[in-house]
Amino acid sequence: MILFQSISFAKVIYWPESCQSGELKITNTGSSVVSVWLQRFGPFLEAETEYQVNTQQPTTIRIESNNDKYRYSLLAISTEKLKVVYDCGGTVYPSSEDDNGKQFFKKHDPGSNKLWVRNLYPGTNTVKVEILNSEMKVVESSELQLNMAEVSVRKLTELVNWTFLKVSSSHKFSSFLIGENSTKAPEQNLPFEVPAEQNAHYFLVSPRSGTGDSFVVNIKTPEMVEKARQLIKNPASEKIVLGRIQKDHSGFNRNFSSPNGSFWSWSVTDVTGFGDFGSTACNGNPQMVEDRVDSWLENPGQICFWSYRLKRELTKGEVASGRPLQIKKPVKKP
């Protein structure tokens, strides 16, 4: 288990795993050395191998995989820019950090003939595929029911009058448009919209200081709602959020630190309190839970992230749309 406690953005990078052996090539365009972890998933996260990527030369990682058994991803806890490609015997595939929402592709040439989709959610996932014409009107729509880590490859050569593709799901997936001469990652990724509960109160939880991934809790009892509001008004109280979790985002648990307000694969079912400290077993951060949802549910079954605090109350519109309002900080008078 990666025990990273310095809070930063967790970048998870995916690529089309179209061959059973290949080379992952990583270029660090930033100014400092970056630690990355190659993650191997079977039914659950089975292995993480750390690599150091410096700024002087590309880092190459050899991958030998059985596509029917494993899937891979690359985790980087960094704000530095990484360029990642996957080389399958001379065929080079791009990578993408897009993992849910509404992903759009544009047809580049007649050779754009395959849509590659992998389910990243640790359970069954429904992914909707819409074929659009040049006027962005839907000419064909279908749904993919994908089991954990399952891949779907759709041939598009029989479709003549298509210009755009829209691939969408609120649960995690990756998709690529594979052509004869090139492969494309999504050109645009927008938040997936889900109606918010009218009787719920939503609160953003993010790092105590600095920047990093965030998550959302849903509080319904008036007493707990009032406690949450008081903690936001008095951040010096330094209380951490304690809560039980379940699999599935439940329509509200988004990472508002991501560009597309992406959903996590878990959510807090019940905020049990606000404390000064918590067990080491439930300490961590959102990405740590994401990478091992099933095992985290079994033990400890709850969260108490020491470095995270309630930040503000979210509107139902923000939670539904995945687009946070821009909050202006008060200007101090001289």
C-alpha positions in Angstrom: 0.0 0.0 0.0 1.3 3.5 -0.9 1.4 5.4 2.4 1.7 8.9 0.9 0.6 11.5 3.4 1.8 14.7 1.6 -1.3 15.9 -0.1 -1.3 16.6 -3.8 -3.3 15.7 -6.8 -3.4 12.0 -7.7 -3.0 11.6 -11.4 -4.2 8.2 -12.7 -3.1 7.5 -16.3 -4.6 4.9 -18.7 -3.8 3.7 -22.2 -5.3 1.1 -24.6 -3.9 -2.2 -23.5 -4.0 -3.6 -27.0 -1.1 -6.0 -26.8 0.1 -8.5 -24.2 3.6 -7.1 -23.9 4.8 -3.5 -24.5 6.7 -0.6 -23.1 5.3 2.3 -21.2 7.4 5.4 -21.9 7.2 8.3 -19.5 8.7 11.8 -20.1 8.8 14.3 -17.2 8.4 17.8 -18.6 8.4 19.4 -15.2 11.3 20.7 -13.1 11.6 18.0 -10.4 11.8 14.3 -10.0 8.4 12.5 -9.9 7.5 9.2 -8.2 5.1 7.1 -10.1 3.6 3.7 -9.3 2.7 1.1 -11.9 -0.5 -0.5 -10.7 -1.7 -4.0 -11.6 -5.3 -4.8 -11.0 -7.0 -8.2 -11.1 -10.2 -8.5 -9.2 -8.6 -5.9 -6.9 -5.3 -3.9 -6.7 -2.7 -6.7 -6.6 0.6 -4.9 -7.0 2.2 -1.4 -7.1 5.8 -0.9 -8.3 7.5 2.5 -7.7 9.6 4.2 -10.3 11.5 7.6 -10.2 11.0 9.7 -13.3 13.7 12.4 -13.6 13.7 15.4 -16.0 16.8 14.3 -18.0 15.6 11.3 -20.0 12.5 9.2 -20.6 11.7 6.3 -18.2 10.7 3.0 -19.9 8.7 0.4 -18.0 8.4 -3.1 -19.6 4.9 -4.6 -19.2 4.1 -8.3 -19.7 0.4 -8.8 -19.3 -2.4 -11.2 -19.8 -5.2 -8.8 -21.0 -7.9 -11.3 -19.9 -6.6 -11.3 -16.3 -5.0 -8.0 -15.5 -5.4 -4.3 -16.2 -2.8 -1.6 -15.6 -2.7 2.0 -14.7 0.0 4.6 -13.7 -0.4 6.6 -10.5 1.5 9.8 -10.0 1.1 12.0 -6.8 2.3 15.2 -8.5 1.4 18.4 -10.2 4.3 18.0 -12.7 3.5 17.4 -16.3 4.0 13.8 -17.5 3.8 12.6 -21.1 3.0 8.9 -21.3 2.7 6.6 -24.3 2.4 2.8 -24.7 4.6 1.2 -27.4 3.3 -2.1 -28.7 6.0 -3.3 -31.0 6.2 0.0 -32.9 2.5 0.9 -32.6 2.4 3.8 -30.2 -0.8 4.5 -28.2 -1.5 7.7 -26.3 -2.6 7.9 -22.6 -5.4 9.7 -20.9 -6.4 10.8 -17.4 -10.1 10.9 -18.3 -11.9 8.2 -16.3 -15.6 9.1 -16.4 -18.1 11.8 -17.4 -19.0 12.5 -21.0 -16.0 11.9 -23.4 -16.1 13.2 -27.0 -14.1 12.2 -30.1 -14.0 13.6 -33.6 -13.4 11.5 -36.6 -10.1 12.5 -38.1 -9.8 10.2 -41.1 -11.5 7.2 -42.7 -9.2 5.0 -40.8 -10.7 5.9 -37.4 -12.4 2.5 -37.2 -12.4 1.2 -33.6 -13.8 2.4 -30.3 -11.9 0.9 -27.4 -13.6 1.0 -23.9 -12.5 -0.5 -20.6 -14.6 -0.6 -17.4 -12.6 0.9 -14.5 -15.3 0.6 -11.9 -14.9 -2.3 -9.4 -18.3 -3.8 -10.5 -20.7 -3.9 -13.4 -20.8 -0.6 -15.3 -23.2 0.7 -18.0 -21.4 2.9 -20.6 -23.5 4.7 -23.2 -22.1 5.2 -26.8 -23.7 7.7 -29.0 -22.8 8.2 -32.7 -23.3 11.8 -33.9 -23.4 13.5 -37.3 -21.7 16.7 -38.3 -24.6 18.7 -36.7 -24.1 16.9 -33.4 -27.3 15.0 -33.7 -27.5 11.4 -32.5 -27.9 8.9 -35.3 -27.3 5.8 -33.2 -27.2 5.0 -29.5 -26.3 1.9 -27.6 -25.3 0.7 -24.2 -22.4 -1.5 -23.1 -22.8 -3.6 -20.0 -19.3 -4.2 -18.8 -18.1 -6.4 -16.0 -15.1 -5.4 -13.8 -12.1 -4.6 -16.0 -13.9 -5.8 -19.2 -13.0 -4.4 -22.6 -15.3 -3.6 -25.5 -13.9 -3.0 -29.0 -16.5 -1.6 -31.4 -15.8 -1.5 -35.2 -16.9 1.7 -36.8 -16.1 1.0 -40.4 -19.7 0.1 -41.2 -20.8 3.6 -40.2 -20.4 6.1 -43.0 -22.1 9.3 -41.9 -20.6 9.8 -38.5 -18.5 12.7 -37.3 -18.4 12.6 -33.5 -18.6 10.0 -30.8 -19.9 10.6 -27.3 -19.0 8.0 -24.6 -20.5 8.5 -21.2 -21.0 7.0 -17.7 -21.0 8.2 -14.2 -18.8 5.3 -13.2 -15.2 5.0 -14.1 -14.1 3.9 -17.6 -11.4 4.8 -20.2 -11.9 5.1 -23.9 -9.8 5.6 -27.0 -10.5 6.0 -30.8 -8.2 3.6 -32.6 -7.4 4.2 -36.2 -5.2 2.8 -38.9 -2.6 5.6 -38.7 -3.2 7.0 -35.2 -5.0 6.6 -31.9 -6.8 9.4 -30.1 -7.6 10.0 -26.5 -10.9 11.9 -25.8 -10.7 15.5 -27.1 -13.2 16.8 -24.5 -14.4 15.5 -21.2 -17.4 17.1 -19.5 -19.0 16.3 -16.1 -21.7 13.7 -15.9 -24.9 15.2 -14.5 -26.9 13.4 -11.8 -30.0 14.9 -9.9 -29.3 15.9 -6.3 -31.4 14.9 -3.4 -33.7 17.7 -2.3 -33.6 16.8 1.4 -29.8 16.5 1.6 -27.1 18.9 2.5 -23.7 18.5 0.8 -20.3 19.5 2.1 -16.9 19.6 0.4 -14.0 17.9 2.2 -10.5 18.7 1.0 -6.9 19.0 2.3 -6.5 21.0 5.5 -3.8 23.1 3.7 -2.4 23.2 0.2 -4.1 21.5 -2.8 -5.2 18.0 -3.5 -8.1 15.7 -4.3 -11.4 16.4 -2.6 -14.6 14.5 -1.9 -18.2 15.2 -0.9 -20.3 14.1 2.1 -24.1 14.1 2.3 -25.5 15.1 5.7 -29.3 14.8 6.5 -29.7 15.1 10.2 -30.3 18.8 11.3 -27.9 18.4 14.3 -25.0 17.2 12.2 -25.7 19.8 9.5 -25.5 22.5 12.1 -22.2 21.1 13.5 -20.7 21.0 10.0 -21.6 24.6 9.4 -20.1 25.7 12.7 -16.9 23.9 11.8 -16.7 25.7 8.5 -17.1 29.0 10.3 -14.5 28.0 12.9 -11.7 26.2 11.0 -9.3 26.6 14.0 -11.3 23.8 15.7 -9.3 21.4 13.5 -11.9 18.6 13.5 -11.6 15.6 11.1 -14.6 14.0 9.4 -15.5 10.5 10.6 -17.8 8.3 8.5 -18.8 4.9 7.2 -18.4 4.2 3.5 -20.0 2.0 0.8 -19.2 1.2 -2.9 -20.7 3.6 -5.5 -20.6 7.4 -5.6 -24.3 7.5 -4.6 -24.9 10.4 -7.0 -22.9 12.9 -5.0 -19.3 11.9 -4.2 -17.3 13.8 -6.8 -13.7 14.9 -6.9 -14.2 18.7 -7.4 -10.5 19.1 -7.7 -10.6 17.2 -11.1 -11.3 19.2 -14.2 -14.5 17.3 -15.0 -15.9 16.8 -11.5 -15.4 13.1 -11.8 -17.1 10.6 -9.4 -15.3 8.4 -7.0 -16.2 4.7 -6.8 -17.2 5.1 -3.1 -19.2 7.4 -0.9 -19.8 8.1 2.8 -23.1 6.6 3.9 -23.2 8.2 7.3 -21.1 11.0 8.9 -20.7 9.5 12.4 -19.0 12.5 13.9 -16.2 15.1 13.9 -13.2 14.3 15.9 -9.8 15.5 17.0 -8.1 12.2 15.9 -8.9 8.8 14.4 -7.4 5.4 14.0 -4.4 4.9 11.7 -6.5 2.2 10.0 -9.0 4.7 8.5 -6.5 7.4 7.8 -5.5 8.1 4.2 -7.0 10.1 1.3 -9.6 9.6 -1.4 -7.4 7.9 -4.0 -6.2 5.3 -1.5 -9.8 4.3 -0.9 -10.5 4.4 -4.7 -7.7 2.0 -5.4 -8.9 -0.7 -2.9 -12.6 0.0 -2.4 -13.6 -3.6 -1.7 -10.8 -4.3 0.8 -11.4 -0.9 2.5 -15.0 -1.7 2.9 -14.1 -4.9 4.8 -11.5 -3.2 6.9 -11.7 -0.6 8.3 -15.1 0.2 6.6 -14.8 3.9 7.5 -12.7 7.0 6.8 -11.0 9.5 9.1 -8.5 11.3 6.9 -6.2 13.2 9.3 -5.2 15.8 6.8 -8.7 16.6 5.5 -11.2 19.2 6.8 -14.7 20.4 5.9 -14.3 23.4 3.6 -17.7 24.7 2.6 -21.3 23.7 1.9 -22.1 22.9 -1.7 -25.3 23.8 -3.5 -27.5 21.1 -5.0 -26.8 22.6 -8.4 -23.0 22.2 -7.9 -23.3 18.6 -6.9 -25.7 17.8 -9.7 -23.7 19.5 -12.5 -20.2 18.7 -11.2 -19.3 22.3 -11.7 -18.3 24.2 -8.5 -19.1 27.9 -8.2 -16.1 30.2 -8.1 -16.0 31.5 -4.6 -14.4 34.9 -4.3 -12.2 35.5 -1.3 -13.0 38.6 0.7 -10.7 41.5 0.0 -8.9 42.8 3.1 -9.3 46.5 3.6 -6.0 48.4 4.2 
